[in-house]
Amino acid sequence: MLEFAESLTLRPFGISQDHVDKLRGSGWSDEDVVEIVHITGLFNYLVRVADGLGVELPLNRGREDMTDQLPFHDDIVLKPFGTIA
């Protein structure tokens, strides 16, 4: 799902039925796919509006120290962006 959302963000013109079929094969329903597309599109829209208007968020918003408390913190494997074909 996240790889699909990344592809939709970086290369929306490249989304095909094959992408949807892969989501279905992973257990996502058609309703889920529609929701993923809507959420991804809305997020991208809001980011572009914020960037276009020059909105800047403060770097330290007080939550950075909380990441160590996440139960899955030690299991996180970082994925480089832009590697999906």
C-alpha positions, 0 to 999 in steps of 0.5 A: 500500500505504501509503495503504491502511494509512493508511486502515485505521488512520484509518478501518477501517470504510471499507475496501471491496472497492474498496480491495483491488481497487486493491491488486491493480491495483497488483500486490499479491497476495491474500497480500500484502493479508492480510499488509498487514492483519496488519502494520497491525493489529499495529502499531496494536495495539502503539501503542495498548497503549503509549499506554494504558500511558503508554510514552514513548520518549526523543526522542534514541535516537542514530539521528537523525543517520543519516537523512542517510546514507540513499541516498534522503534527498534524494528524500523527498517528505513526504505529509500524513496524513489526506488519503485519501478 
